[in-house]
Amino acid sequence: MKTINGMNVTLTDGELTEREMRNREYLTELTNAGLLQNYYQEAGLAQNFGAKAMAHHGWEDPSCQLRGHFLGHYLSACAMRIAATGDGELKAKADAIVHELARCQQENGGQWAASIPEKYLHWIARGKQVWAPHYTVHKTLMGLADMYRMAGNREALEVADHFADWFVAFTDGKSREELDDILDFETGGMLEVWADLLEATGDDKYRTLIGRYYRGRLFDRLLAGEDVLTNMHANTTIPEVLGCARVYEVTGEEKYRDIALAYWKSAVTDRGTFATGGQTLGEIWTPPHSMAARLGERNQEHCTVYNMMRLADFVFRQTKDAACLDYLERNLRNGILAQGHWRGGSLTGEATPGEGLITYYLPLRAGSKKGWASKFNDFFCCHGTLVQANAVHNRYLWYQEEDRIYAGIFADSVMTTEVGGAKVTIRQRRDTLSGSVQAAGDAASNQALSADASRYGIHPDLRVQVFRVGTDRPVTMELQLRIPEWAHGEIKITNPDGTPCDAVKQDGFLALRRVWNDGDEIRMTIPLGVYTIPLEGESKEDVRAFAYGPSVLAGLCTEERALVLSDNAPENLLAHENEREWGMWNDCFRTRYQMQGIRFVPLSQIGYERYQIYFPLLKK
């Protein structure tokens, strides 16, 4: 179990654990030799005169200036998995990679441990264009720091610490203006890794590096409340601000916290999002509330989704704003799960592959389709955030503030913590209300009778979360249950016998403060229903996306279609379709009152089909 926000959290959710397993399969499929190919080349440990084929291509090809960036993501993903599960196979694999990086570092003179030449950084110091050397180097440092912090690899810390000495020397003697000019080239999460290493070593050289990597040209304007994001590249600045969040966590300097909160305000609160919860077109921030003109083939870069979720987590821990949890849930469902490790069948009967690894972007233009990358021939940036995002899904599920326990994203899990000296375990599970455990057409499956089978003859349009408390003695604590933005009516909190619980509505949560005993159980019943999300911007049409619970619904369309309103309630345009298979309720829909019907499915179920998210609504 991995410690998350001071708690031990074990994931039991079937869908999310399946994504973890697919991710692990990919991690084990990649060879150490392939991952290290550019590090060996740079250190002169393997020379390629054109006769030897490289194992990895795309951005990992030796001709790419970002070559080697993926290995750092890979080590971070392994470290997360090792911490969560104690995976011995991945630990042996990752430890061997760290040892080879140490060997490369010695061949490079004892400090440099990167996959690219040192001169790339000297080039940007002279103002010469080169593609993001700090970004590439940061990934290696990040992977090393994570292997120490989460997987206990001491050699990783030693390599990172010696590597940092190179950057001290590189920045020595440079004026503030010279440093600022360097920081105007993409720096990735360098600030974050300096904070990680400061925490790990206590060495003052990292305070020096934090000061030198303070990007005042961005941070000071954020603190002044300026909009410095519109039409600017998103994922160059998000990691820099995550660095500020981490510096605050390590040093307690409130200015860094204020920078992170100011960024969140500018990027999310004051700007808005697409219905999916994501942002950007062509990797740049849209102007505030101007999404109508920004529907295209390159919306919602996966890296941006992953890193903004990390920022939302930080902001929630600082503010306890329930909107951050809604943001996390929406981006998980319509970003991380919609853009990576997809498996399924064709929804249209066409012959298509049965899986997709990662789609760099999530197109939102009508009639678009996802573009799935290969395992070995692409390795663009989102390959890296893919393996990190799906390494473990026990993040963002639970939070604690003294005797207050917050349920974050709703997912089956077991959380263990301490409250007032008592050991407390809370098991969360979703009651499927299906009346059956049969998951497929298997006659040998459990066929025990259940009252729910007849009680819910049709789709119940309810989500029921069950929370069961275990404790070694009675304990006073407060359980905070989020009122999700997608709730379609009044939420009920009840005891197992159906009697209501005394819950207080406050700041986006239903709070239950009481003495909890071992075995106490409550049920949270959330009404579900189709609802619509308007498209903000210059469009004079009424354009809406459809959603059910936290999932955006995609209409299977090869070209743009409009829907005709039969009344003034657009949510009435959809009705359940194919609502039940085996022991599962399906969240699939069809249009009503249209000349030509359209099927709607959760966006995360889309593989190779063309689809439409936003629909113009026409009045009769």
Wavefront OBJ file of the C-alpha trace (Angstrom):
o trace
v 0.000 0.000 0.000
v 1.218 3.471 -0.842
v 1.004 6.288 1.681
v -1.191 8.984 0.163
v -1.665 12.228 2.100
v -0.618 10.412 5.288
v -2.961 7.475 4.676
v -2.542 3.988 3.275
v -4.853 3.524 0.300
v -5.455 0.230 -1.485
v -7.379 0.341 -4.748
v -10.041 -2.326 -5.310
v -11.946 -0.698 -8.189
v -12.093 -3.131 -11.118
v -11.848 -0.640 -13.979
v -8.977 1.319 -12.449
v -6.987 -1.747 -11.403
v -7.375 -3.077 -14.939
v -5.748 0.118 -16.257
v -2.939 -0.362 -13.768
v -2.387 -3.893 -15.030
v -2.301 -2.805 -18.671
v 0.192 -0.136 -17.722
v 2.357 -2.652 -15.892
v 2.288 -4.941 -18.932
v 3.678 -2.084 -20.997
v 6.363 -1.275 -18.412
v 7.596 -4.868 -18.418
v 7.430 -5.117 -22.213
v 9.952 -2.300 -22.683
v 13.553 -3.535 -22.509
v 16.246 -1.871 -20.421
v 18.535 -1.802 -23.454
v 15.932 0.118 -25.437
v 15.255 2.544 -22.612
v 18.976 3.215 -22.134
v 19.965 3.372 -25.801
v 20.555 7.134 -25.875
v 22.327 7.208 -22.509
v 24.742 4.542 -23.702
v 25.275 6.486 -26.919
v 26.011 9.728 -25.081
v 28.413 8.024 -22.665
v 30.207 6.136 -25.427
v 29.207 2.778 -23.997
v 27.453 1.769 -27.213
v 28.316 3.291 -30.553
v 26.061 3.067 -33.564
v 27.711 3.430 -36.949
v 24.485 2.811 -38.776
v 24.481 -0.981 -38.687
v 22.549 -1.454 -35.444
v 18.808 -0.830 -35.406
v 17.559 1.189 -32.430
v 14.874 -0.351 -30.246
v 12.828 2.832 -29.791
v 11.984 5.425 -32.416
v 9.987 8.642 -32.648
v 11.153 11.076 -29.974
v 13.513 8.384 -28.670
v 15.368 8.182 -31.980
v 18.992 9.446 -31.726
v 18.183 12.183 -34.253
v 15.623 13.810 -31.894
v 16.846 16.527 -29.542
v 14.501 15.208 -26.823
v 15.924 11.688 -27.018
v 15.987 9.904 -23.690
v 13.183 11.901 -22.071
v 10.971 8.831 -21.673
v 13.314 6.946 -19.333
v 12.719 9.420 -16.490
v 8.953 8.970 -16.781
v 9.528 5.234 -16.832
v 11.539 5.273 -13.594
v 8.922 7.464 -11.905
v 6.137 5.104 -12.949
v 8.105 2.104 -11.639
v 8.757 3.916 -8.363
v 5.037 4.627 -7.898
v 4.183 1.022 -8.586
v 6.896 -0.314 -6.289
v 5.699 1.928 -3.456
v 2.084 0.858 -3.970
v 2.558 -2.877 -4.358
v 6.160 -3.817 -3.553
v 6.482 -5.140 -7.114
v 9.774 -7.054 -6.991
v 10.082 -7.555 -10.742
v 9.720 -3.852 -11.512
v 12.082 -2.964 -8.672
v 14.798 -5.236 -10.035
v 14.287 -3.803 -13.509
v 14.332 -0.172 -12.344
v 17.286 -0.711 -9.974
v 19.283 -2.144 -12.869
v 18.520 0.949 -14.947
v 19.658 3.248 -12.136
v 22.914 1.308 -11.877
v 23.490 1.729 -15.612
v 22.836 5.467 -15.312
v 25.512 5.584 -12.616
v 27.881 3.829 -15.016
v 27.057 6.343 -17.758
v 27.633 9.190 -15.309
v 31.141 7.904 -14.526
v 31.925 7.603 -18.227
v 30.777 11.223 -18.660
v 33.193 12.459 -15.968
v 31.227 11.964 -12.740
v 28.447 14.544 -13.027
v 26.576 14.526 -16.351
v 24.049 11.681 -16.493
v 21.793 12.714 -19.360
v 20.912 11.295 -22.766
v 21.770 14.514 -24.625
v 25.010 16.526 -24.902
v 25.948 19.100 -22.279
v 26.405 21.642 -25.061
v 22.624 21.824 -25.578
v 22.354 23.804 -22.332
v 25.294 25.986 -23.253
v 23.553 26.686 -26.536
v 20.420 28.066 -24.852
v 22.652 30.170 -22.577
v 23.942 31.776 -25.806
v 20.383 32.144 -27.155
v 20.848 29.406 -29.752
v 17.717 27.417 -30.519
v 17.576 23.809 -29.360
v 14.540 21.782 -28.353
v 14.014 21.955 -24.586
v 17.172 20.444 -23.047
v 16.039 21.299 -19.510
v 12.785 19.415 -20.167
v 14.700 16.309 -21.245
v 17.231 16.453 -18.423
v 14.525 17.068 -15.840
v 12.854 13.764 -16.678
v 16.056 11.885 -15.804
v 16.448 13.808 -12.554
v 12.765 13.276 -11.727
v 13.054 9.529 -12.270
v 16.147 9.333 -10.079
v 14.566 11.408 -7.296
v 11.404 9.284 -7.385
v 13.386 6.050 -7.289
v 14.950 7.301 -4.065
v 11.811 8.826 -2.496
v 9.390 6.028 -3.328
v 11.514 2.965 -4.037
v 14.358 3.495 -1.555
v 17.168 3.339 -4.121
v 20.125 5.128 -2.526
v 22.239 4.934 -5.685
v 19.573 6.976 -7.493
v 19.988 9.781 -4.951
v 23.763 9.706 -5.345
v 23.531 9.968 -9.137
v 21.019 12.828 -8.898
v 23.111 14.651 -6.299
v 26.281 14.509 -8.418
v 24.237 15.495 -11.472
v 23.003 18.579 -9.615
v 26.608 19.732 -9.154
v 26.778 20.232 -12.919
v 23.876 22.697 -12.728
v 25.437 24.600 -9.856
v 28.540 25.123 -11.977
v 26.459 25.887 -15.083
v 24.559 28.700 -13.346
v 27.516 30.062 -11.320
v 28.445 33.628 -12.205
v 25.402 34.284 -14.363
v 23.459 37.479 -13.772
v 19.754 37.442 -12.971
v 19.011 38.617 -16.512
v 21.146 35.855 -18.009
v 19.376 33.267 -15.863
v 15.981 34.667 -16.825
v 16.887 34.405 -20.500
v 17.780 30.747 -19.967
v 14.502 30.119 -18.131
v 12.557 31.489 -21.087
v 13.457 28.203 -22.786
v 11.264 25.360 -21.506
v 12.599 24.197 -18.135
v 10.062 21.477 -17.325
v 10.009 20.560 -13.635
v 13.569 21.547 -12.716
v 12.290 23.622 -9.803
v 10.314 20.655 -8.495
v 13.285 18.299 -8.554
v 15.485 20.819 -6.719
v 12.835 20.885 -3.987
v 12.713 17.071 -3.920
v 16.485 16.901 -3.532
v 16.509 19.632 -0.889
v 14.081 17.551 1.151
v 16.133 14.401 0.593
v 19.566 15.862 1.430
v 19.111 19.165 3.271
v 22.016 20.480 1.155
v 21.974 24.260 0.753
v 23.084 23.958 -2.864
v 19.466 23.129 -3.658
v 18.269 26.358 -2.065
v 20.738 28.088 -4.350
v 19.360 26.249 -7.377
v 15.770 27.000 -6.353
v 16.642 30.687 -6.298
v 18.383 30.526 -9.655
v 15.466 28.640 -11.252
v 12.854 31.076 -9.943
v 11.201 32.263 -13.161
v 10.258 35.757 -12.107
v 9.121 36.822 -15.577
v 6.220 34.387 -15.224
v 5.740 34.021 -11.477
v 5.752 37.726 -10.567
v 3.125 38.526 -13.186
v 0.951 35.681 -11.925
v 1.198 37.139 -8.425
v 0.163 40.502 -9.873
v -3.027 38.918 -11.228
v -2.157 39.279 -14.909
v -3.376 36.894 -17.582
v -0.069 35.507 -18.825
v -1.558 32.259 -20.136
v -3.873 33.139 -23.027
v -2.459 31.684 -26.267
v 0.674 30.504 -24.456
v 1.908 26.908 -24.439
v 0.311 25.142 -21.485
v 2.598 22.305 -20.494
v 5.719 24.434 -20.414
v 4.386 26.439 -17.479
v 2.340 23.847 -15.559
v 5.460 21.885 -14.444
v 7.128 25.147 -13.425
v 4.172 25.981 -11.191
v 4.103 22.446 -9.813
v 7.681 23.215 -8.856
v 6.459 26.216 -6.879
v 3.915 24.001 -5.110
v 6.662 21.552 -4.187
v 9.017 24.299 -2.991
v 6.248 25.504 -0.683
v 5.738 21.992 0.689
v 9.444 21.616 1.416
v 10.354 25.139 2.599
v 7.078 26.658 3.790
v 7.740 29.875 1.831
v 4.212 31.156 1.198
v 5.097 33.081 -1.952
v 5.467 29.773 -3.776
v 2.049 28.621 -2.578
v 0.556 31.896 -3.750
v 2.064 31.422 -7.214
v 0.503 27.985 -7.543
v -2.917 29.244 -6.412
v -2.694 32.224 -8.765
v -1.945 29.877 -11.656
v -4.962 27.721 -10.802
v -7.163 30.814 -10.707
v -5.932 31.984 -14.108
v -5.915 28.561 -15.776
v -9.184 27.148 -14.428
v -11.355 29.474 -12.338
v -11.093 32.489 -14.640
v -10.700 30.555 -17.912
v -13.134 27.663 -17.834
v -12.770 24.237 -19.401
v -14.295 22.074 -22.073
v -17.049 19.685 -20.991
v -14.384 17.026 -20.479
v -12.659 19.118 -17.820
v -9.627 19.540 -20.086
v -8.310 22.561 -21.905
v -6.067 23.710 -24.782
v -6.033 23.476 -28.558
v -2.691 22.873 -30.227
v -1.205 22.740 -26.711
v -2.018 26.393 -25.927
v -4.444 27.852 -23.408
v -7.682 29.190 -24.842
v -8.710 32.762 -24.019
v -11.051 32.896 -21.006
v -14.432 31.289 -21.723
v -13.794 31.204 -25.485
v -14.012 27.506 -26.267
v -16.419 27.784 -29.219
v -13.654 28.837 -31.601
v -11.223 26.232 -30.286
v -12.768 22.868 -31.219
v -10.237 20.976 -33.305
v -8.183 17.847 -33.835
v -5.631 18.747 -31.155
v -7.608 19.514 -28.022
v -6.732 18.402 -24.524
v -3.107 17.277 -24.629
v -2.692 14.290 -22.285
v 0.345 15.821 -20.537
v -1.722 18.877 -19.665
v -4.494 16.714 -18.211
v -2.046 14.764 -16.041
v -0.149 17.780 -14.752
v -3.249 19.894 -14.104
v -4.667 17.020 -12.061
v -1.507 17.142 -9.961
v -2.059 20.870 -9.477
v -5.733 20.326 -8.580
v -4.601 17.885 -5.901
v -2.271 20.502 -4.420
v -4.940 23.213 -4.529
v -7.470 20.979 -2.797
v -5.036 20.140 -0.035
v -4.488 23.870 0.506
v -8.063 25.124 0.183
v -10.429 22.133 0.643
v -12.397 23.502 -2.327
v -14.738 20.706 -3.450
v -14.553 22.015 -7.029
v -10.994 20.638 -7.195
v -12.311 17.118 -6.579
v -14.941 17.553 -9.293
v -12.120 18.662 -11.590
v -10.039 15.601 -10.707
v -12.923 13.209 -11.286
v -13.960 14.753 -14.597
v -10.408 14.730 -15.951
v -9.844 11.153 -14.823
v -12.976 9.916 -16.580
v -12.754 12.042 -19.730
v -8.995 12.473 -19.964
v -6.798 9.797 -18.435
v -9.265 6.947 -19.042
v -10.350 8.321 -22.424
v -6.829 8.809 -23.776
v -4.791 5.822 -22.624
v -4.728 2.011 -22.426
v -8.046 1.568 -24.217
v -9.323 -1.935 -24.950
v -12.667 -2.870 -26.391
v -14.642 -3.801 -29.455
v -15.902 -1.744 -32.338
v -19.089 0.161 -31.595
v -19.997 0.456 -35.287
v -19.258 -3.044 -36.564
v -16.146 -1.977 -38.475
v -12.964 -4.031 -38.288
v -10.572 -2.119 -36.020
v -7.755 -2.971 -33.606
v -8.927 -3.984 -30.171
v -6.637 -1.700 -28.222
v -5.025 1.721 -28.198
v -1.985 2.773 -26.193
v -2.093 6.569 -25.965
v -3.710 9.386 -27.889
v -1.647 12.571 -27.648
v -4.725 14.767 -28.068
v -8.441 14.318 -27.519
v -10.143 15.812 -30.606
v -13.336 17.756 -29.906
v -14.226 18.733 -33.465
v -17.301 16.927 -34.776
v -16.508 13.829 -36.831
v -13.020 13.436 -35.379
v -11.389 10.281 -34.080
v -8.643 9.492 -31.638
v -5.145 8.897 -33.012
v -3.531 6.002 -31.139
v 0.257 5.788 -30.914
v 2.370 2.653 -31.175
v 4.353 1.014 -28.397
v 7.837 1.506 -29.842
v 7.714 4.025 -32.705
v 6.411 7.295 -31.247
v 7.417 8.074 -27.666
v 6.127 11.635 -27.730
v 5.761 13.406 -24.395
v 2.383 11.845 -23.593
v 3.889 8.348 -23.628
v 5.678 9.498 -20.495
v 2.693 10.939 -18.674
v 0.676 7.861 -19.738
v 2.852 5.476 -17.729
v 2.892 7.818 -14.734
v -0.845 8.549 -14.807
v -1.730 4.839 -14.858
v 1.030 3.512 -12.614
v -1.300 3.710 -9.602
v -4.864 4.960 -9.333
v -5.051 5.160 -5.545
v -4.272 8.879 -5.688
v -7.003 11.506 -5.225
v -9.378 9.065 -3.508
v -8.939 10.097 0.141
v -7.676 13.117 2.067
v -7.282 13.815 5.769
v -7.070 16.955 7.877
v -6.706 15.947 11.545
v -10.022 14.258 12.435
v -11.680 15.117 9.115
v -11.624 12.459 6.388
v -12.526 13.575 2.864
v -13.741 11.174 0.190
v -12.321 12.445 -3.117
v -12.883 10.611 -6.393
v -15.484 7.897 -5.813
v -13.840 4.505 -6.380
v -13.744 1.167 -4.594
v -10.846 1.307 -2.158
v -9.663 0.647 1.381
v -8.133 3.519 3.356
v -6.273 3.082 6.649
v -5.156 5.944 8.868
v -4.951 7.117 12.460
v -7.433 9.478 14.094
v -6.949 10.550 17.683
v -4.724 7.573 18.392
v -7.243 5.093 16.974
v -6.542 2.981 13.908
v -9.301 3.647 11.386
v -10.099 1.780 8.186
v -12.779 2.907 5.750
v -13.853 0.586 2.947
v -15.617 2.259 0.064
v -17.495 0.288 -2.577
v -20.086 1.010 -5.191
v -23.342 -0.905 -4.895
v -24.090 -1.709 -8.546
v -27.807 -2.268 -7.808
v -27.681 -4.998 -10.435
v -28.924 -7.956 -8.429
v -26.317 -10.196 -10.039
v -22.599 -10.869 -9.982
v -22.633 -12.477 -13.431
v -20.127 -10.581 -15.557
v -20.406 -12.634 -18.760
v -22.397 -15.383 -20.410
v -21.006 -18.067 -18.152
v -23.581 -20.567 -16.961
v -21.327 -21.504 -14.062
v -21.476 -17.979 -12.624
v -23.131 -17.328 -9.269
v -26.890 -17.324 -9.826
v -27.982 -16.554 -6.251
v -31.331 -14.749 -6.031
v -31.302 -11.060 -5.087
v -34.081 -8.632 -4.323
v -32.293 -5.964 -6.359
v -32.866 -7.958 -9.547
v -36.590 -7.169 -9.482
v -36.442 -3.999 -7.394
v -34.475 -2.310 -10.174
v -36.087 -3.776 -13.251
v -34.872 -0.900 -15.403
v -31.779 1.290 -15.091
v -32.083 2.822 -11.608
v -30.349 6.134 -12.481
v -28.670 6.051 -9.091
v -25.100 5.846 -7.882
v -24.778 4.296 -4.436
v -21.499 4.468 -2.532
v -21.208 2.363 0.627
v -18.741 3.359 3.354
v -17.918 0.879 6.121
v -15.779 1.926 9.088
v -13.422 -0.325 10.992
v -11.745 0.917 14.174
v -9.998 -0.606 17.159
v -12.019 1.588 19.504
v -14.798 4.221 19.257
v -13.471 7.376 17.623
v -14.844 10.845 17.052
v -14.229 11.941 13.483
v -15.890 13.779 10.639
v -16.502 12.096 7.298
v -16.786 14.613 4.477
v -18.645 13.317 1.422
v -18.432 15.471 -1.692
v -21.642 16.689 -3.297
v -20.611 16.007 -6.910
v -21.397 18.583 -9.566
v -23.176 15.867 -11.561
v -25.705 14.972 -8.839
v -29.162 15.017 -10.450
v -31.156 15.735 -7.327
v -30.972 15.505 -3.566
v -28.365 13.147 -2.147
v -29.442 10.806 0.647
v -27.155 9.540 3.407
v -28.696 6.574 5.202
v -27.921 3.767 7.605
v -28.150 0.162 6.328
v -31.741 -0.053 7.577
v -32.703 2.968 5.471
v -32.990 5.505 8.279
v -31.463 8.902 7.426
v -28.145 10.028 8.845
v -27.655 13.436 10.346
v -25.455 15.011 7.655
v -24.713 18.744 7.470
v -24.336 20.405 4.081
v -21.309 22.707 4.076
v -18.973 24.063 1.386
v -19.757 21.417 -1.227
v -19.711 18.468 1.189
v -22.105 16.505 3.365
v -20.389 16.291 6.738
v -21.046 13.530 9.277
v -19.394 14.260 12.617
v -20.065 11.645 15.254
v -18.569 8.853 17.319
v -17.863 5.974 14.934
v -17.779 2.369 16.099
v -16.298 -0.689 14.463
v -18.650 -1.946 11.757
v -20.586 1.296 11.261
v -21.842 1.598 7.689
v -23.549 4.338 5.701
v -24.974 4.520 2.181
v -24.672 7.570 -0.057
v -27.339 7.578 -2.791
v -26.704 10.041 -5.627
v -29.407 10.530 -8.286
v -28.149 10.308 -11.874
v -29.516 11.744 -15.082
v -28.497 13.117 -18.437
v -27.542 16.774 -18.334
v -25.966 19.207 -20.776
v -22.938 21.475 -20.625
v -23.016 24.628 -22.790
v -20.129 25.499 -25.097
v -18.788 28.873 -24.048
v -17.576 31.410 -26.586
v -18.608 33.508 -29.532
v -21.066 31.041 -31.051
v -24.586 32.463 -31.256
v -26.031 28.961 -31.464
v -27.101 26.928 -28.497
v -24.379 24.271 -28.523
v -24.260 21.619 -25.795
v -22.349 18.550 -24.721
v -24.194 15.696 -22.998
v -23.027 13.981 -19.816
v -24.153 11.328 -17.362
v -22.527 11.325 -13.962
v -18.898 12.411 -14.381
v -18.710 10.939 -17.911
v -19.099 13.014 -21.053
v -21.154 11.192 -23.679
v -19.885 10.924 -27.250
v -22.323 10.665 -30.133
v -21.242 8.233 -32.870
v -21.182 10.569 -35.874
v -18.972 10.690 -38.937
v -19.778 14.363 -39.518
v -21.367 17.216 -37.602
v -24.995 16.701 -36.692
v -27.520 19.010 -35.078
v -30.354 17.928 -32.780
v -33.883 19.250 -32.893
v -35.497 20.158 -29.581
v -38.977 18.810 -28.957
v -39.327 20.952 -25.824
v -37.090 23.313 -23.884
v -35.255 20.557 -21.991
v -32.313 19.267 -24.080
v -31.551 16.529 -21.539
v -34.799 14.869 -22.650
v -33.276 14.221 -26.076
v -31.469 11.103 -24.816
v -32.888 7.856 -23.491
v -31.202 4.715 -22.165
v -30.285 2.150 -24.827
v -28.930 -1.388 -24.332
v -29.080 -0.573 -20.650
v -28.295 -4.045 -19.310
v -25.792 -6.770 -20.252
v -25.182 -9.721 -17.906
v -24.689 -8.335 -14.409
v -23.954 -4.745 -15.431
v -25.890 -1.597 -16.114
v -24.632 0.172 -19.253
v -24.561 3.951 -19.456
v -25.434 4.000 -23.170
v -28.078 6.197 -24.791
v -29.872 7.001 -28.025
v -31.528 10.132 -29.304
v -35.270 10.640 -29.273
v -37.525 12.735 -31.539
v -34.947 12.926 -34.374
v -35.322 12.035 -38.047
v -32.068 10.058 -37.835
v -30.952 8.590 -34.536
v -27.534 8.797 -32.889
v -26.017 6.441 -30.304
v -24.211 7.951 -27.318
v -21.598 6.184 -25.155
v -19.165 7.392 -22.477
v -16.173 9.046 -24.116
v -13.785 6.619 -22.418
v -15.392 3.741 -24.380
v -14.544 5.268 -27.761
v -11.721 3.501 -29.581
v -11.418 4.091 -33.331
v -14.906 5.442 -34.039
v -15.596 8.962 -35.227
v -17.610 10.932 -32.725
v -19.128 14.280 -31.787
v -19.138 15.885 -28.340
v -20.818 19.271 -28.888
v -24.196 19.396 -30.667
v -26.007 22.486 -31.985
v -29.593 22.465 -30.697
v -32.301 23.649 -33.065
v -35.825 24.612 -32.097
v -38.749 23.310 -34.127
l 1 2 3 4 5 6 7 8 9 10 11 12 13 14 15 16 17 18 19 20 21 22 23 24 25 26 27 28 29 30 31 32 33 34 35 36 37 38 39 40 41 42 43 44 45 46 47 48 49 50 51 52 53 54 55 56 57 58 59 60 61 62 63 64 65 66 67 68 69 70 71 72 73 74 75 76 77 78 79 80 81 82 83 84 85 86 87 88 89 90 91 92 93 94 95 96 97 98 99 100 101 102 103 104 105 106 107 108 109 110 111 112 113 114 115 116 117 118 119 120 121 122 123 124 125 126 127 128 129 130 131 132 133 134 135 136 137 138 139 140 141 142 143 144 145 146 147 148 149 150 151 152 153 154 155 156 157 158 159 160 161 162 163 164 165 166 167 168 169 170 171 172 173 174 175 176 177 178 179 180 181 182 183 184 185 186 187 188 189 190 191 192 193 194 195 196 197 198 199 200 201 202 203 204 205 206 207 208 209 210 211 212 213 214 215 216 217 218 219 220 221 222 223 224 225 226 227 228 229 230 231 232 233 234 235 236 237 238 239 240 241 242 243 244 245 246 247 248 249 250 251 252 253 254 255 256 257 258 259 260 261 262 263 264 265 266 267 268 269 270 271 272 273 274 275 276 277 278 279 280 281 282 283 284 285 286 287 288 289 290 291 292 293 294 295 296 297 298 299 300 301 302 303 304 305 306 307 308 309 310 311 312 313 314 315 316 317 318 319 320 321 322 323 324 325 326 327 328 329 330 331 332 333 334 335 336 337 338 339 340 341 342 343 344 345 346 347 348 349 350 351 352 353 354 355 356 357 358 359 360 361 362 363 364 365 366 367 368 369 370 371 372 373 374 375 376 377 378 379 380 381 382 383 384 385 386 387 388 389 390 391 392 393 394 395 396 397 398 399 400 401 402 403 404 405 406 407 408 409 410 411 412 413 414 415 416 417 418 419 420 421 422 423 424 425 426 427 428 429 430 431 432 433 434 435 436 437 438 439 440 441 442 443 444 445 446 447 448 449 450 451 452 453 454 455 456 457 458 459 460 461 462 463 464 465 466 467 468 469 470 471 472 473 474 475 476 477 478 479 480 481 482 483 484 485 486 487 488 489 490 491 492 493 494 495 496 497 498 499 500 501 502 503 504 505 506 507 508 509 510 511 512 513 514 515 516 517 518 519 520 521 522 523 524 525 526 527 528 529 530 531 532 533 534 535 536 537 538 539 540 541 542 543 544 545 546 547 548 549 550 551 552 553 554 555 556 557 558 559 560 561 562 563 564 565 566 567 568 569 570 571 572 573 574 575 576 577 578 579 580 581 582 583 584 585 586 587 588 589 590 591 592 593 594 595 596 597 598 599 600 601 602 603 604 605 606 607 608 609 610 611 612 613 614 615 616 617 618 619 620
